[in-house]
Amino acid sequence: MSFGMIIIGDEILSGRRQDKHLAKVIELLGARGHALSWARYIGDERPRITAALREAMASGDVVFSCGGIGATPDDHTRQCAAAASGRALALHPQAKLLIEQRMRETAAEQGVTFEPDRPDNIHRLNMGVFPEGVTVIPNPYNKIPGFSLGDVHFVPGFPVMAHPMIEWVLDQRYSHLRPVAHAERALFVQGGMEATLTPLMEAIEAEHPGVRVFSLPSVDHPTRGRHIELGVKGEPSAVDMAFAALRSGLAAFPGLQVSTE
């Protein structure tokens, strides 16, 4: 299965907050032998969120959606998940118990009596109003859960909550997935241009099925200056052969300086 991410929130796109989800999810997947295939950033716009979630649900991928599952006017993800899946919204019984438990603990910490019928406490239950038929994702930080709708998993925007919740989903739902064997090898080329080297890159991919060539040019590296990082990635044994062919092919270009460090 492939893995994807949807990161929701105007604050990310406006720069008021810096995204901390992408790098962490790449790290969590990498620790389990997996890789992230795609990611999308979306503002707090219901039509865009709904369309992205509908596409995610139809993709067959494992998708983590971060943000927008609260109960303030700028939180739309729960409603969009319901619209995208064609399900009604309802207070999830397990989520209700967890939210009430959190409210009781908060009242005890403050030294006041828990009043379930108080308007603000009734409003807090909206955080447990999910599309019907979902399963909850436990939140070790404050007990307010996320939810899973098939292979699309919804967690809060707060990294301190979202990241352990994503890790829990990976270990509870996808520990059976076998890691895909993967390797990368690269070298550095100075004195060349991508346009000149493109035929070689295309030939490497054509001659070595399952191997992908990558080219990362730099014009202002602090020590190497202008150069191109060329590499191959894919199944380990195929990568070794493709890398040898890459080095051999570069030797045919006069004036290139090639190094692996």
C-alpha positions, 0 to 999 in steps of 0.5 A: 500500500502507498501512504499519503498525507493531507495537512489542513489549515489556513495557518500553514498556508499563511505562514502563521504556523510552520508545518511539523507533520510532513517531516515527522510522518516521513520519519515514522514511516521510514522507521518501519520500512515505508515511504510517503508517496504524496502530500497535500496542503489545503486551507480551511475551505470545505469544498476543497477539503471534501474533494481531497478526502473523497479522492483519498478515500477512493485511492486505496492508499493509507492516508493521514489527515492532520487538522480541523477536527476540533469544534470551532467555526474554522474546523471543517474536517469532520463535516467534510469527511461525512460529506466525502463518504456519504455518511451522517454525522453522529456523536460516537459513543466511545468518543463521548465517554472519552471526552466526558472522562477528560472533562471530569479530570479537568474539573477535578484538577480545577477543584470544581464539580463536573457539570455535564449539562453546562453549555460549554461542556455540551459543546465540547461533545461536538469534538466526538461527532464523527461520520457514522461507523468510524473507529476512534484513534486514542489520544494519549495527550488529552483523551480527545480522540481522532477517528479512522474511516477505512484507511483514511485516518483523522488526527488533530493539527497539534503535533504533540497529539497527532504524532503519537496517534499516527504512530499508534495507527501504524503499529495497530493497523499496518504492522503486517505490511512488509517493508519494501526493499529500497536503496539509493546511491548517488554521486556528484557531478561538476562541469556538466549540465542536466540537458546534456546528461538527460539521455544517459539518465533516460537510458539507465531507466530504460535498461534497468526496470524498477530503477528511478534516476534522480537529478538534484542540481545546485547553483550555490552550494557552500563547498561544491559550488555549481554541481548536480547530484545524480543518483538511482533508487529502487530495489537494492540489487538493481540499484547496484547495477544501475549505479555502475552503469551510471558511473560508466556512462559519465566517463564518456563525457569529457571534462566532468568531475565526478565524486561520491563525497 
